[in-house]
Amino acid sequence: MMTSSTAPALGPLVAVYGLVGHDERLLLVRDRDASAFRLPGGRVRPSESVEDALRRSLREQTNVDVAYLDFCATVELRDHTSPDEPALYELALLFDVTLAGPEAAWASEHELRWLAEADLHQIELRPAVIAKRLRSDALTVERPWWPHHS
């Protein structure tokens, strides 16, 4: 979740997430002490390329290297949890990802779960805008930009 202490001075935060598939299932991550699952990935660090950030995040979360990745979509996320502070924005870049040896994925810091499309309706998945697209099968290359709508 975005907070004023993590907000950049000049614009939105940038994060990268993988749509990691294997055997008709999607890989999801649940952080310790979190109730919701999310796509694997994380924030792009200063002076780190988008691709390097995704490869690093997925390696840290799954202990497996990325074999293939391809850009899929950009999602604009908005967090306005405090009425006393301005809204914070995040640009989430989504990539289609294949892991080198996905059956070997494991994590000690996170819960990893491979889910079929039908199972996505049975879990709490965040952020909501991404969950809605995944559940409705509306993730297409024809609409790679999902702006925030107030």
mmCIF file of the C-alpha atoms, coordinates in Angstrom:
data_MODEL
# 
_entry.id   MODEL 
# 
loop_
_atom_site.group_PDB 
_atom_site.id 
_atom_site.type_symbol 
_atom_site.label_atom_id 
_atom_site.label_alt_id 
_atom_site.label_comp_id 
_atom_site.label_asym_id 
_atom_site.label_entity_id 
_atom_site.label_seq_id 
_atom_site.pdbx_PDB_ins_code 
_atom_site.Cartn_x 
_atom_site.Cartn_y 
_atom_site.Cartn_z 
_atom_site.occupancy 
_atom_site.B_iso_or_equiv 
_atom_site.pdbx_formal_charge 
_atom_site.auth_seq_id 
_atom_site.auth_comp_id 
_atom_site.auth_asym_id 
_atom_site.auth_atom_id 
_atom_site.pdbx_PDB_model_num 
ATOM 1   C CA . MET A 1 1   ? 0.000   0.000   0.000   1.00 0.00 ? 1   MET A CA 1 
ATOM 2   C CA . MET A 1 2   ? 1.214   3.460   -0.831  1.00 0.00 ? 2   MET A CA 1 
ATOM 3   C CA . THR A 1 3   ? 1.886   5.974   1.926   1.00 0.00 ? 3   THR A CA 1 
ATOM 4   C CA . SER A 1 4   ? 3.109   9.548   1.919   1.00 0.00 ? 4   SER A CA 1 
ATOM 5   C CA . SER A 1 5   ? 6.505   8.335   3.120   1.00 0.00 ? 5   SER A CA 1 
ATOM 6   C CA . THR A 1 6   ? 6.870   6.143   0.002   1.00 0.00 ? 6   THR A CA 1 
ATOM 7   C CA . ALA A 1 7   ? 5.464   8.660   -2.469  1.00 0.00 ? 7   ALA A CA 1 
ATOM 8   C CA . PRO A 1 8   ? 8.016   10.104  -4.853  1.00 0.00 ? 8   PRO A CA 1 
ATOM 9   C CA . ALA A 1 9   ? 8.383   13.876  -4.944  1.00 0.00 ? 9   ALA A CA 1 
ATOM 10  C CA . LEU A 1 10  ? 7.852   14.169  -8.709  1.00 0.00 ? 10  LEU A CA 1 
ATOM 11  C CA . GLY A 1 11  ? 5.112   11.744  -9.655  1.00 0.00 ? 11  GLY A CA 1 
ATOM 12  C CA . PRO A 1 12  ? 3.589   8.311   -9.266  1.00 0.00 ? 12  PRO A CA 1 
ATOM 13  C CA . LEU A 1 13  ? 5.355   5.280   -7.888  1.00 0.00 ? 13  LEU A CA 1 
ATOM 14  C CA . VAL A 1 14  ? 6.340   2.688   -10.507 1.00 0.00 ? 14  VAL A CA 1 
ATOM 15  C CA . ALA A 1 15  ? 5.877   -1.011  -9.836  1.00 0.00 ? 15  ALA A CA 1 
ATOM 16  C CA . VAL A 1 16  ? 6.166   -4.173  -11.925 1.00 0.00 ? 16  VAL A CA 1 
ATOM 17  C CA . TYR A 1 17  ? 4.056   -7.317  -11.632 1.00 0.00 ? 17  TYR A CA 1 
ATOM 18  C CA . GLY A 1 18  ? 4.157   -10.661 -13.374 1.00 0.00 ? 18  GLY A CA 1 
ATOM 19  C CA . LEU A 1 19  ? 1.277   -12.609 -14.814 1.00 0.00 ? 19  LEU A CA 1 
ATOM 20  C CA . VAL A 1 20  ? 3.117   -15.868 -14.200 1.00 0.00 ? 20  VAL A CA 1 
ATOM 21  C CA . GLY A 1 21  ? 1.371   -18.816 -15.776 1.00 0.00 ? 21  GLY A CA 1 
ATOM 22  C CA . HIS A 1 22  ? 2.000   -22.568 -15.716 1.00 0.00 ? 22  HIS A CA 1 
ATOM 23  C CA . ASP A 1 23  ? -0.307  -25.473 -16.626 1.00 0.00 ? 23  ASP A CA 1 
ATOM 24  C CA . GLU A 1 24  ? -3.324  -23.147 -17.094 1.00 0.00 ? 24  GLU A CA 1 
ATOM 25  C CA . ARG A 1 25  ? -2.789  -21.658 -13.620 1.00 0.00 ? 25  ARG A CA 1 
ATOM 26  C CA . LEU A 1 26  ? -1.718  -18.222 -12.414 1.00 0.00 ? 26  LEU A CA 1 
ATOM 27  C CA . LEU A 1 27  ? 0.826   -17.668 -9.640  1.00 0.00 ? 27  LEU A CA 1 
ATOM 28  C CA . LEU A 1 28  ? -0.268  -15.412 -6.773  1.00 0.00 ? 28  LEU A CA 1 
ATOM 29  C CA . VAL A 1 29  ? 1.589   -14.217 -3.679  1.00 0.00 ? 29  VAL A CA 1 
ATOM 30  C CA . ARG A 1 30  ? 0.314   -13.442 -0.201  1.00 0.00 ? 30  ARG A CA 1 
ATOM 31  C CA . ASP A 1 31  ? 2.630   -11.454 2.031   1.00 0.00 ? 31  ASP A CA 1 
ATOM 32  C CA . ARG A 1 32  ? 3.017   -12.331 5.678   1.00 0.00 ? 32  ARG A CA 1 
ATOM 33  C CA . ASP A 1 33  ? 0.254   -10.783 7.802   1.00 0.00 ? 33  ASP A CA 1 
ATOM 34  C CA . ALA A 1 34  ? -1.823  -9.951  4.689   1.00 0.00 ? 34  ALA A CA 1 
ATOM 35  C CA . SER A 1 35  ? -5.305  -11.264 3.996   1.00 0.00 ? 35  SER A CA 1 
ATOM 36  C CA . ALA A 1 36  ? -5.279  -10.678 0.235   1.00 0.00 ? 36  ALA A CA 1 
ATOM 37  C CA . PHE A 1 37  ? -3.283  -12.271 -2.543  1.00 0.00 ? 37  PHE A CA 1 
ATOM 38  C CA . ARG A 1 38  ? -1.572  -10.214 -5.259  1.00 0.00 ? 38  ARG A CA 1 
ATOM 39  C CA . LEU A 1 39  ? 0.447   -10.728 -8.388  1.00 0.00 ? 39  LEU A CA 1 
ATOM 40  C CA . PRO A 1 40  ? 4.147   -11.346 -7.764  1.00 0.00 ? 40  PRO A CA 1 
ATOM 41  C CA . GLY A 1 41  ? 6.371   -8.312  -8.271  1.00 0.00 ? 41  GLY A CA 1 
ATOM 42  C CA . GLY A 1 42  ? 7.186   -5.052  -6.559  1.00 0.00 ? 42  GLY A CA 1 
ATOM 43  C CA . ARG A 1 43  ? 8.489   -1.491  -6.776  1.00 0.00 ? 43  ARG A CA 1 
ATOM 44  C CA . VAL A 1 44  ? 11.139  -0.334  -9.199  1.00 0.00 ? 44  VAL A CA 1 
ATOM 45  C CA . ARG A 1 45  ? 14.115  0.927   -7.207  1.00 0.00 ? 45  ARG A CA 1 
ATOM 46  C CA . PRO A 1 46  ? 16.006  4.128   -8.059  1.00 0.00 ? 46  PRO A CA 1 
ATOM 47  C CA . SER A 1 47  ? 18.427  3.589   -10.978 1.00 0.00 ? 47  SER A CA 1 
ATOM 48  C CA . GLU A 1 48  ? 16.922  0.134   -11.713 1.00 0.00 ? 48  GLU A CA 1 
ATOM 49  C CA . SER A 1 49  ? 15.373  -0.715  -15.072 1.00 0.00 ? 49  SER A CA 1 
ATOM 50  C CA . VAL A 1 50  ? 11.811  -2.015  -15.224 1.00 0.00 ? 50  VAL A CA 1 
ATOM 51  C CA . GLU A 1 51  ? 12.941  -5.400  -16.543 1.00 0.00 ? 51  GLU A CA 1 
ATOM 52  C CA . ASP A 1 52  ? 15.665  -5.732  -13.899 1.00 0.00 ? 52  ASP A CA 1 
ATOM 53  C CA . ALA A 1 53  ? 13.151  -4.836  -11.170 1.00 0.00 ? 53  ALA A CA 1 
ATOM 54  C CA . LEU A 1 54  ? 10.738  -7.518  -12.323 1.00 0.00 ? 54  LEU A CA 1 
ATOM 55  C CA . ARG A 1 55  ? 13.445  -10.173 -12.609 1.00 0.00 ? 55  ARG A CA 1 
ATOM 56  C CA . ARG A 1 56  ? 14.782  -9.247  -9.139  1.00 0.00 ? 56  ARG A CA 1 
ATOM 57  C CA . SER A 1 57  ? 11.334  -9.209  -7.500  1.00 0.00 ? 57  SER A CA 1 
ATOM 58  C CA . LEU A 1 58  ? 10.293  -12.541 -8.990  1.00 0.00 ? 58  LEU A CA 1 
ATOM 59  C CA . ARG A 1 59  ? 13.605  -14.161 -8.059  1.00 0.00 ? 59  ARG A CA 1 
ATOM 60  C CA . GLU A 1 60  ? 13.256  -12.886 -4.468  1.00 0.00 ? 60  GLU A CA 1 
ATOM 61  C CA . GLN A 1 61  ? 9.641   -14.090 -4.225  1.00 0.00 ? 61  GLN A CA 1 
ATOM 62  C CA . THR A 1 62  ? 9.885   -17.472 -6.002  1.00 0.00 ? 62  THR A CA 1 
ATOM 63  C CA . ASN A 1 63  ? 13.580  -18.453 -5.922  1.00 0.00 ? 63  ASN A CA 1 
ATOM 64  C CA . VAL A 1 64  ? 13.316  -19.145 -9.666  1.00 0.00 ? 64  VAL A CA 1 
ATOM 65  C CA . ASP A 1 65  ? 14.684  -17.113 -12.583 1.00 0.00 ? 65  ASP A CA 1 
ATOM 66  C CA . VAL A 1 66  ? 12.552  -15.590 -15.342 1.00 0.00 ? 66  VAL A CA 1 
ATOM 67  C CA . ALA A 1 67  ? 12.824  -17.439 -18.667 1.00 0.00 ? 67  ALA A CA 1 
ATOM 68  C CA . TYR A 1 68  ? 10.577  -15.106 -20.679 1.00 0.00 ? 68  TYR A CA 1 
ATOM 69  C CA . LEU A 1 69  ? 8.751   -11.817 -20.183 1.00 0.00 ? 69  LEU A CA 1 
ATOM 70  C CA . ASP A 1 70  ? 6.696   -9.580  -22.427 1.00 0.00 ? 70  ASP A CA 1 
ATOM 71  C CA . PHE A 1 71  ? 4.853   -6.340  -21.677 1.00 0.00 ? 71  PHE A CA 1 
ATOM 72  C CA . CYS A 1 72  ? 1.109   -6.750  -21.245 1.00 0.00 ? 72  CYS A CA 1 
ATOM 73  C CA . ALA A 1 73  ? -0.545  -3.665  -19.697 1.00 0.00 ? 73  ALA A CA 1 
ATOM 74  C CA . THR A 1 74  ? -0.166  -0.541  -17.568 1.00 0.00 ? 74  THR A CA 1 
ATOM 75  C CA . VAL A 1 75  ? -2.611  0.018   -14.718 1.00 0.00 ? 75  VAL A CA 1 
ATOM 76  C CA . GLU A 1 76  ? -2.980  3.347   -12.942 1.00 0.00 ? 76  GLU A CA 1 
ATOM 77  C CA . LEU A 1 77  ? -3.760  2.730   -9.272  1.00 0.00 ? 77  LEU A CA 1 
ATOM 78  C CA . ARG A 1 78  ? -4.986  5.403   -6.869  1.00 0.00 ? 78  ARG A CA 1 
ATOM 79  C CA . ASP A 1 79  ? -4.772  5.329   -3.079  1.00 0.00 ? 79  ASP A CA 1 
ATOM 80  C CA . HIS A 1 80  ? -6.560  8.074   -1.180  1.00 0.00 ? 80  HIS A CA 1 
ATOM 81  C CA . THR A 1 81  ? -6.813  6.649   2.319   1.00 0.00 ? 81  THR A CA 1 
ATOM 82  C CA . SER A 1 82  ? -6.270  9.875   4.254   1.00 0.00 ? 82  SER A CA 1 
ATOM 83  C CA . PRO A 1 83  ? -8.521  12.911  3.743   1.00 0.00 ? 83  PRO A CA 1 
ATOM 84  C CA . ASP A 1 84  ? -5.707  15.160  5.025   1.00 0.00 ? 84  ASP A CA 1 
ATOM 85  C CA . GLU A 1 85  ? -3.212  14.071  2.374   1.00 0.00 ? 85  GLU A CA 1 
ATOM 86  C CA . PRO A 1 86  ? -3.284  14.143  -1.425  1.00 0.00 ? 86  PRO A CA 1 
ATOM 87  C CA . ALA A 1 87  ? -4.084  10.967  -3.343  1.00 0.00 ? 87  ALA A CA 1 
ATOM 88  C CA . LEU A 1 88  ? -1.097  8.811   -4.237  1.00 0.00 ? 88  LEU A CA 1 
ATOM 89  C CA . TYR A 1 89  ? -0.772  7.141   -7.613  1.00 0.00 ? 89  TYR A CA 1 
ATOM 90  C CA . GLU A 1 90  ? 1.107   4.072   -8.758  1.00 0.00 ? 90  GLU A CA 1 
ATOM 91  C CA . LEU A 1 91  ? 1.771   2.972   -12.314 1.00 0.00 ? 91  LEU A CA 1 
ATOM 92  C CA . ALA A 1 92  ? 1.689   -0.824  -12.271 1.00 0.00 ? 92  ALA A CA 1 
ATOM 93  C CA . LEU A 1 93  ? 3.349   -2.374  -15.302 1.00 0.00 ? 93  LEU A CA 1 
ATOM 94  C CA . LEU A 1 94  ? 2.083   -5.908  -15.959 1.00 0.00 ? 94  LEU A CA 1 
ATOM 95  C CA . PHE A 1 95  ? 4.140   -8.477  -17.845 1.00 0.00 ? 95  PHE A CA 1 
ATOM 96  C CA . ASP A 1 96  ? 3.379   -11.939 -19.184 1.00 0.00 ? 96  ASP A CA 1 
ATOM 97  C CA . VAL A 1 97  ? 6.035   -14.095 -17.484 1.00 0.00 ? 97  VAL A CA 1 
ATOM 98  C CA . THR A 1 98  ? 7.301   -17.645 -17.817 1.00 0.00 ? 98  THR A CA 1 
ATOM 99  C CA . LEU A 1 99  ? 9.556   -18.933 -15.057 1.00 0.00 ? 99  LEU A CA 1 
ATOM 100 C CA . ALA A 1 100 ? 12.512  -21.236 -15.724 1.00 0.00 ? 100 ALA A CA 1 
ATOM 101 C CA . GLY A 1 101 ? 11.322  -24.294 -13.790 1.00 0.00 ? 101 GLY A CA 1 
ATOM 102 C CA . PRO A 1 102 ? 8.011   -23.035 -12.328 1.00 0.00 ? 102 PRO A CA 1 
ATOM 103 C CA . GLU A 1 103 ? 7.427   -26.300 -10.469 1.00 0.00 ? 103 GLU A CA 1 
ATOM 104 C CA . ALA A 1 104 ? 10.456  -25.420 -8.309  1.00 0.00 ? 104 ALA A CA 1 
ATOM 105 C CA . ALA A 1 105 ? 8.972   -22.101 -7.090  1.00 0.00 ? 105 ALA A CA 1 
ATOM 106 C CA . TRP A 1 106 ? 8.983   -21.779 -3.319  1.00 0.00 ? 106 TRP A CA 1 
ATOM 107 C CA . ALA A 1 107 ? 9.132   -19.008 -0.756  1.00 0.00 ? 107 ALA A CA 1 
ATOM 108 C CA . SER A 1 108 ? 9.912   -18.686 2.918   1.00 0.00 ? 108 SER A CA 1 
ATOM 109 C CA . GLU A 1 109 ? 8.735   -15.071 3.286   1.00 0.00 ? 109 GLU A CA 1 
ATOM 110 C CA . HIS A 1 110 ? 5.493   -15.330 1.286   1.00 0.00 ? 110 HIS A CA 1 
ATOM 111 C CA . GLU A 1 111 ? 2.760   -17.797 0.506   1.00 0.00 ? 111 GLU A CA 1 
ATOM 112 C CA . LEU A 1 112 ? 2.783   -18.825 -3.158  1.00 0.00 ? 112 LEU A CA 1 
ATOM 113 C CA . ARG A 1 113 ? -0.336  -20.306 -4.713  1.00 0.00 ? 113 ARG A CA 1 
ATOM 114 C CA . TRP A 1 114 ? -1.035  -21.504 -8.262  1.00 0.00 ? 114 TRP A CA 1 
ATOM 115 C CA . LEU A 1 115 ? -4.706  -20.947 -9.110  1.00 0.00 ? 115 LEU A CA 1 
ATOM 116 C CA . ALA A 1 116 ? -6.906  -21.830 -12.066 1.00 0.00 ? 116 ALA A CA 1 
ATOM 117 C CA . GLU A 1 117 ? -9.045  -19.053 -13.533 1.00 0.00 ? 117 GLU A CA 1 
ATOM 118 C CA . ALA A 1 118 ? -12.175 -20.409 -11.827 1.00 0.00 ? 118 ALA A CA 1 
ATOM 119 C CA . ASP A 1 119 ? -10.428 -20.270 -8.436  1.00 0.00 ? 119 ASP A CA 1 
ATOM 120 C CA . LEU A 1 120 ? -9.756  -16.525 -8.705  1.00 0.00 ? 120 LEU A CA 1 
ATOM 121 C CA . HIS A 1 121 ? -13.351 -15.902 -7.588  1.00 0.00 ? 121 HIS A CA 1 
ATOM 122 C CA . GLN A 1 122 ? -12.759 -17.816 -4.342  1.00 0.00 ? 122 GLN A CA 1 
ATOM 123 C CA . ILE A 1 123 ? -9.959  -15.673 -2.907  1.00 0.00 ? 123 ILE A CA 1 
ATOM 124 C CA . GLU A 1 124 ? -9.349  -12.094 -1.862  1.00 0.00 ? 124 GLU A CA 1 
ATOM 125 C CA . LEU A 1 125 ? -7.204  -10.515 -4.568  1.00 0.00 ? 125 LEU A CA 1 
ATOM 126 C CA . ARG A 1 126 ? -5.805  -6.965  -4.614  1.00 0.00 ? 126 ARG A CA 1 
ATOM 127 C CA . PRO A 1 127 ? -5.698  -4.414  -6.057  1.00 0.00 ? 127 PRO A CA 1 
ATOM 128 C CA . ALA A 1 128 ? -9.372  -4.552  -6.983  1.00 0.00 ? 128 ALA A CA 1 
ATOM 129 C CA . VAL A 1 129 ? -8.954  -3.131  -10.492 1.00 0.00 ? 129 VAL A CA 1 
ATOM 130 C CA . ILE A 1 130 ? -6.522  -5.905  -11.423 1.00 0.00 ? 130 ILE A CA 1 
ATOM 131 C CA . ALA A 1 131 ? -8.657  -8.559  -9.721  1.00 0.00 ? 131 ALA A CA 1 
ATOM 132 C CA . LYS A 1 132 ? -11.707 -7.443  -11.702 1.00 0.00 ? 132 LYS A CA 1 
ATOM 133 C CA . ARG A 1 133 ? -9.827  -7.720  -15.012 1.00 0.00 ? 133 ARG A CA 1 
ATOM 134 C CA . LEU A 1 134 ? -8.391  -11.128 -14.186 1.00 0.00 ? 134 LEU A CA 1 
ATOM 135 C CA . ARG A 1 135 ? -11.749 -12.505 -13.050 1.00 0.00 ? 135 ARG A CA 1 
ATOM 136 C CA . SER A 1 136 ? -13.618 -11.207 -16.100 1.00 0.00 ? 136 SER A CA 1 
ATOM 137 C CA . ASP A 1 137 ? -10.959 -12.379 -18.563 1.00 0.00 ? 137 ASP A CA 1 
ATOM 138 C CA . ALA A 1 138 ? -10.743 -8.738  -19.754 1.00 0.00 ? 138 ALA A CA 1 
ATOM 139 C CA . LEU A 1 139 ? -6.962  -8.725  -19.860 1.00 0.00 ? 139 LEU A CA 1 
ATOM 140 C CA . THR A 1 140 ? -6.195  -8.230  -23.545 1.00 0.00 ? 140 THR A CA 1 
ATOM 141 C CA . VAL A 1 141 ? -3.419  -6.736  -25.628 1.00 0.00 ? 141 VAL A CA 1 
ATOM 142 C CA . GLU A 1 142 ? -6.026  -4.562  -27.334 1.00 0.00 ? 142 GLU A CA 1 
ATOM 143 C CA . ARG A 1 143 ? -6.415  -2.526  -24.102 1.00 0.00 ? 143 ARG A CA 1 
ATOM 144 C CA . PRO A 1 144 ? -2.943  -2.171  -22.592 1.00 0.00 ? 144 PRO A CA 1 
ATOM 145 C CA . TRP A 1 145 ? -3.758  1.038   -20.621 1.00 0.00 ? 145 TRP A CA 1 
ATOM 146 C CA . TRP A 1 146 ? -6.155  0.981   -17.672 1.00 0.00 ? 146 TRP A CA 1 
ATOM 147 C CA . PRO A 1 147 ? -6.387  4.561   -16.349 1.00 0.00 ? 147 PRO A CA 1 
ATOM 148 C CA . HIS A 1 148 ? -7.766  5.382   -12.947 1.00 0.00 ? 148 HIS A CA 1 
ATOM 149 C CA . HIS A 1 149 ? -11.314 6.749   -13.185 1.00 0.00 ? 149 HIS A CA 1 
ATOM 150 C CA . SER A 1 150 ? -12.439 8.993   -10.351 1.00 0.00 ? 150 SER A CA 1 
# 
